[in-house]
């Protein structure tokens, strides 16, 4: 969650939903199954502001650090992607790493 993310889709289609960072707390994230958050699919998700779109081959996607998101593969897909940290998200990434270290020493 503390890193920026980009993806270049090479084949197939993916349906993305990206929520603004400020919606994260209202989405009631749960980290029961690991470091990636799972969200309650109740009212908070349906009422939250969001961007919904299908990513197609040849399209490049950027997801800013801390932006809750969901993705569904609509077909078999192939993509190149990376998470990265730069000056725009360094403080958030360091905070996330400290929290992870406390929960998994």
VENDA-V348094 format. One record per residue. RES is the residue in three letters. PHI is phi as a letter, one per 20 degrees, with the letter a starting at -180 (NA if undefined). BURIAL is I if it has 9 or more other C-alpha atoms within 8 Angstrom, else O. Layout:
BEGIN
<<RES | PHI | BURIAL> <RES | PHI | BURIAL>>
END
This chain:
BEGIN
<<UNK | NA | I> <UNK | e | I> <UNK | d | I> <UNK | f | I> <UNK | b | I> <UNK | c | I> <UNK | b | I> <UNK | d | I> <UNK | e | I> <UNK | e | I> <UNK | b | I> <UNK | n | I> <UNK | c | I> <UNK | c | I> <UNK | e | I> <UNK | d | I> <UNK | c | I> <UNK | c | I> <UNK | d | I> <UNK | f | I> <UNK | g | O> <UNK | f | O> <UNK | e | I> <UNK | g | I> <UNK | f | O> <UNK | f | O> <UNK | e | I> <UNK | l | I> <UNK | f | I> <UNK | c | O> <UNK | d | I> <UNK | f | O> <UNK | e | O> <UNK | p | O> <UNK | f | O> <UNK | e | O> <UNK | f | I> <UNK | d | O> <UNK | d | I> <UNK | f | I> <UNK | e | O> <UNK | f | O> <UNK | g | O> <UNK | g | I> <UNK | f | I> <UNK | f | O> <UNK | e | O> <UNK | f | I> <UNK | f | O> <UNK | a | O> <UNK | d | O> <UNK | c | O> <UNK | a | O> <UNK | d | O> <UNK | e | I> <UNK | d | I> <UNK | g | I> <UNK | n | O> <UNK | e | I> <UNK | d | O> <UNK | d | O> <UNK | c | O> <UNK | d | I> <UNK | f | O> <UNK | g | I> <UNK | n | I> <UNK | e | I> <UNK | f | I> <UNK | b | O> <UNK | c | O> <UNK | b | O> <UNK | c | O> <UNK | f | I> <UNK | e | O> <UNK | b | O> <UNK | f | O> <UNK | c | I> <UNK | c | O> <UNK | b | I> <UNK | d | O> <UNK | b | O> <UNK | b | O> <UNK | d | O> <UNK | b | O> <UNK | d | I> <UNK | c | O> <UNK | f | O> <UNK | f | O> <UNK | c | I> <UNK | f | I> <UNK | f | O> <UNK | f | I> <UNK | f | I> <UNK | f | I> <UNK | f | I> <UNK | f | I> <UNK | f | O> <UNK | f | O> <UNK | f | O> <UNK | f | I> <UNK | f | O> <UNK | f | O> <UNK | e | O> <UNK | b | O> <UNK | f | O>>
END
